[in-house]
Amino acid sequence: MPVYRWRLAPDGYATRRQLRALGLRPGGQDVAAQLERPRRRRGPLVAYLYRVDLALPVRPMTPARRAALAKANAARRLCPACRRDAGYVIPAALGTCVPCADPGPNGPVGSTS
């Protein structure tokens, strides 16, 4: 596999993010090359490159996919402790909404007990 230094890759290669900006996806192709950016005291940063000419267009968003994505995002906002929609994505580090994770002296805000 060819290895290029940072910002010195030839035309015709792109990272996943660059492909996405062009409205493309790798489409099952293997990694064609990689970029390496040297760092001090650590190993190099590595970015995988794909061939642009073999990339496929991004699949269009269908109504069913849009509904499934909305349902998944709604589940990420539902607090498992108080079962309410927090209005934001529940932080994985907390596992619950902020009021349930850090209750005040009178108990969690909005509790019915």
GIZI-V447528 format. One record per pair of residues at least 24 apart in sequence whose C-alpha atoms are under 6 Angstrom apart, sorted by the first residue. I is the first residue (numbers start at 0). J is the second residue. D is the distance in whole Angstrom. If there is no record, write none. Layout:
BEGIN
i-><I	I>
j-><J	J>
d-><D	D>
END
This chain:
BEGIN
i-><0	1	2	2	2	3	4	4	5	5	5	11	11	12	12	12	12	13	13	14	22	23	23	23	24	24	24	25	26	26>
j-><32	32	32	33	34	34	34	35	34	35	36	50	51	48	49	50	51	48	49	48	57	55	56	57	54	55	57	54	54	55>
d-><5	5	6	5	6	5	6	5	6	6	5	6	5	6	5	5	6	5	5	5	6	5	4	5	6	5	6	5	6	5>
END
